């Protein structure tokens, strides 16, 4: 079952005494062929691939991913082509795949299984999607989508932030089934040099509320930063820094820089390679 792959990936990483590497990929960027090649390269190092569905108004994304989404849309990317990318990746890898999408493409979806939320979730599951990450859908307003995902065994992932109250964290995490996405800063995505001190407390509060793995994203730009986040989190999400390297690919075979960086990120999370000492609980 698709949701099981997410749970197994985090459990496997925890069993190895490390945080899981969640690698972000903008679907269709710079074009369909290079995007697919980048996905294969990331699958060789990541525990989970987060595929971003290009959207014209990505309010939670910083400049790097915004530009990547714009370029992907200009090259013909769509919701249907994003699911086709997942389908092709799923045919080659068992690494779990989460689709990060804003709600509008889900609401407006038209596909083989019909239209709307239920059709989107069914087609996503059929393509091999294991989880949905929904940054702009409050769980309070997402009951029908959450139920459709449960029926299709697609995990749902919502976001908590440093400004979230304990009550809000409990509400958000109660709607999560795969893992909890903890935003390290208030603001948008983007590579940064450091991670705020309050991240550890946010992870602790989210983990206590959910009883699920907590992955931290927004701002992880280097193996050193990934190692620091990995000391307190169950997963480390890297987005903009990877997208920048995908953007420099000249053709589908030009994955050396991307793969080297992904390998360095994975190595930084391994105990002994970067001094990562995993906490219990």
C-alpha positions in Angstrom: 0.0 0.0 0.0 1.3 3.4 -0.9 1.2 5.1 2.5 3.2 2.2 3.9 6.2 3.2 1.9 6.3 6.6 3.7 6.1 5.0 7.1 8.7 2.4 6.2 11.2 5.0 4.9 11.1 7.0 8.2 11.3 3.8 10.2 14.3 2.6 8.2 16.2 5.9 8.7 15.4 5.9 12.4 16.6 2.3 12.7 19.9 3.4 11.2 20.2 6.2 13.7 19.7 9.1 11.3 17.2 11.5 9.9 15.5 10.8 6.5 16.5 12.9 3.5 13.5 14.4 1.7 14.6 15.7 -1.7 12.4 18.2 -3.5 11.9 18.3 -7.3 9.8 20.8 -9.3 8.0 18.7 -11.9 8.8 19.6 -15.5 11.7 21.8 -14.6 13.7 22.8 -16.7 11.8 20.4 -19.0 10.1 17.0 -18.8 13.2 15.0 -19.7 15.6 16.7 -17.4 13.1 16.6 -14.6 12.7 12.9 -15.0 16.5 12.4 -15.0 16.8 14.6 -11.9 14.2 12.4 -10.2 16.1 9.3 -10.9 19.3 10.8 -9.6 17.7 12.0 -6.4 16.1 8.5 -5.9 19.6 7.0 -5.6 20.2 9.1 -2.4 16.9 10.3 -0.9 14.6 8.4 1.4 11.6 10.3 0.0 11.1 12.4 -3.1 8.9 15.5 -2.8 7.6 16.4 -6.3 6.3 19.9 -6.5 3.3 20.4 -8.8 4.0 23.7 -10.7 1.4 26.4 -9.9 1.1 29.9 -11.0 0.6 31.3 -7.5 3.0 29.4 -5.2 2.5 31.6 -2.1 4.7 29.4 0.1 7.6 29.2 -2.2 10.6 31.5 -2.4 12.2 33.0 -5.6 14.1 29.8 -6.7 11.1 27.5 -6.7 8.8 30.2 -8.0 11.0 30.7 -11.0 11.3 26.9 -11.5 7.5 26.7 -11.4 7.1 29.5 -14.0 9.7 27.8 -16.3 8.0 24.4 -15.9 4.6 25.9 -16.8 6.1 27.7 -19.8 7.6 24.4 -20.9 4.1 22.7 -20.8 4.0 21.2 -17.3 0.6 20.6 -15.8 -1.2 18.5 -13.2 -1.5 15.6 -15.6 2.1 15.8 -16.6 3.2 15.9 -12.9 1.3 12.7 -12.3 2.9 11.2 -15.4 6.3 12.1 -14.0 5.4 10.3 -10.8 4.2 7.3 -12.8 7.5 7.0 -14.7 9.5 7.4 -11.5 7.4 4.8 -9.7 8.2 2.4 -12.5 11.9 2.7 -11.7 12.1 3.1 -8.0 10.5 2.0 -4.7 11.4 5.3 -3.0 8.2 6.9 -1.6 7.0 9.9 -3.6 5.0 12.8 -2.1 3.4 15.5 -4.3 3.5 19.0 -2.9 0.5 20.9 -4.2 -1.6 23.9 -3.5 -5.3 23.4 -3.3 -6.4 25.1 -6.4 -5.0 22.5 -8.9 -6.7 19.8 -6.8 -10.0 21.6 -6.8 -9.8 22.3 -10.5 -8.6 18.9 -11.5 -10.0 17.1 -14.5 -8.6 13.6 -15.3 -9.3 10.0 -16.1 -11.0 9.4 -12.8 -13.3 12.4 -13.1 -13.1 15.8 -11.6 -12.3 17.5 -8.3 -10.7 16.3 -5.1 -11.7 12.6 -5.2 -10.6 12.2 -8.8 -7.2 13.9 -8.2 -6.5 11.6 -5.2 -7.5 8.5 -7.1 -5.4 9.4 -10.1 -2.5 10.3 -7.9 -2.7 7.0 -6.1 -2.9 5.1 -9.4 0.2 7.0 -10.6 2.1 5.9 -7.5 1.8 8.9 -5.2 2.4 7.9 -1.6 1.6 11.3 0.1 0.2 14.7 -0.4 1.8 17.8 1.1 -0.8 20.6 1.2 0.8 24.0 2.4 -2.3 26.2 1.8 -5.1 23.9 2.9 -6.0 24.2 6.6 -7.0 20.7 7.8 -10.2 22.3 9.3 -11.3 23.0 5.7 -10.0 19.8 4.1 -12.2 17.1 5.6 -13.4 15.8 2.2 -9.9 15.7 0.7 -8.5 14.0 3.8 -11.2 11.4 3.6 -10.6 10.7 -0.1 -6.9 10.3 0.7 -7.6 7.9 3.5 -9.8 5.8 1.2 -6.9 5.7 -1.4 -4.2 5.1 1.3 -2.5 8.3 0.3 -0.8 9.9 3.4 -1.7 13.5 4.2 1.0 15.9 5.4 0.3 19.4 6.8 2.6 22.1 8.0 3.3 23.5 11.4 5.4 26.7 12.0 7.3 28.3 14.9 4.3 30.5 15.4 1.9 27.6 15.8 0.3 27.3 19.2 0.1 24.0 21.0 -3.6 23.8 20.2 -3.0 24.5 16.6 -0.2 21.9 16.4 -2.6 19.3 17.9 -5.2 20.2 15.3 -2.9 20.1 12.3 -1.0 17.0 13.3 -4.3 15.1 13.9 -4.8 15.3 10.2 -1.3 14.0 9.3 -0.8 10.4 8.5 2.6 10.1 6.9 4.7 12.7 8.7 4.5 16.2 10.0 6.2 19.0 8.0 7.7 21.5 10.3 8.6 24.9 8.8 11.9 26.1 10.2 11.1 29.8 9.7 8.1 32.1 9.2 8.2 33.0 5.5 8.8 31.3 2.2 11.1 28.5 1.0 14.7 29.3 0.1 18.2 28.3 0.9 19.6 29.9 4.1 22.9 29.7 6.0 21.5 28.6 9.4 18.5 27.2 11.2 16.8 29.0 14.1 17.2 27.7 17.6 13.5 27.3 18.1 13.4 24.5 15.5 14.2 21.8 18.2 11.3 23.0 20.3 8.9 23.0 17.4 10.0 19.5 16.5 9.5 18.3 20.0 6.0 19.8 20.3 4.9 18.4 16.9 6.3 15.0 17.7 4.6 14.9 21.1 1.3 15.9 19.6 1.3 13.6 16.6 3.3 10.5 17.5 4.6 10.8 13.9 8.0 11.6 12.4 8.6 15.3 11.9 10.5 16.5 8.9 12.0 20.1 8.9 12.2 22.2 5.7 12.6 25.7 4.5 16.2 26.9 4.5 18.3 23.8 4.4 21.0 24.8 2.0 24.1 22.6 2.7 25.2 19.3 4.1 26.3 21.1 7.2 22.9 22.7 7.8 21.3 19.3 7.0 23.4 17.7 9.7 22.4 20.3 12.2 18.7 19.8 11.5 19.1 16.1 11.4 20.3 16.1 15.0 16.8 17.1 16.2 14.4 16.1 13.4 13.2 12.8 11.9 13.6 14.1 8.4 15.3 16.9 6.6 13.7 18.5 3.5 16.0 20.1 0.9 14.4 22.1 -1.8 15.8 25.3 -3.3 19.4 24.2 -3.1 18.5 21.1 -5.2 16.3 23.0 -7.6 19.2 25.4 -8.3 21.4 22.5 -9.4 18.6 21.0 -11.5 18.4 24.3 -13.3 22.0 24.0 -14.3 21.5 20.7 -16.0 22.4 21.1 -19.7 20.7 17.8 -20.8 19.2 14.7 -19.1 22.6 13.1 -18.8 24.1 16.1 -16.9 23.3 14.9 -13.4 26.8 14.7 -11.9 26.6 18.0 -9.9 23.0 17.2 -8.7 23.9 13.7 -7.7 27.1 14.7 -5.9 25.2 17.2 -3.9 22.4 14.8 -3.0 25.1 12.2 -2.0 26.8 14.8 0.3 23.4 15.6 1.9 22.7 11.9 2.5 26.2 11.4 3.9 25.8 14.3 6.3 22.9 12.6 7.9 24.6 9.3 8.5 26.0 8.8 12.0 29.8 9.2 12.1 29.9 11.0 8.8 29.0 14.4 10.2 28.9 13.9 13.9 25.1 13.4 13.8 23.9 12.1 17.2 20.3 11.1 17.1 18.1 11.8 20.1 15.8 9.2 21.4 12.0 9.5 21.4 
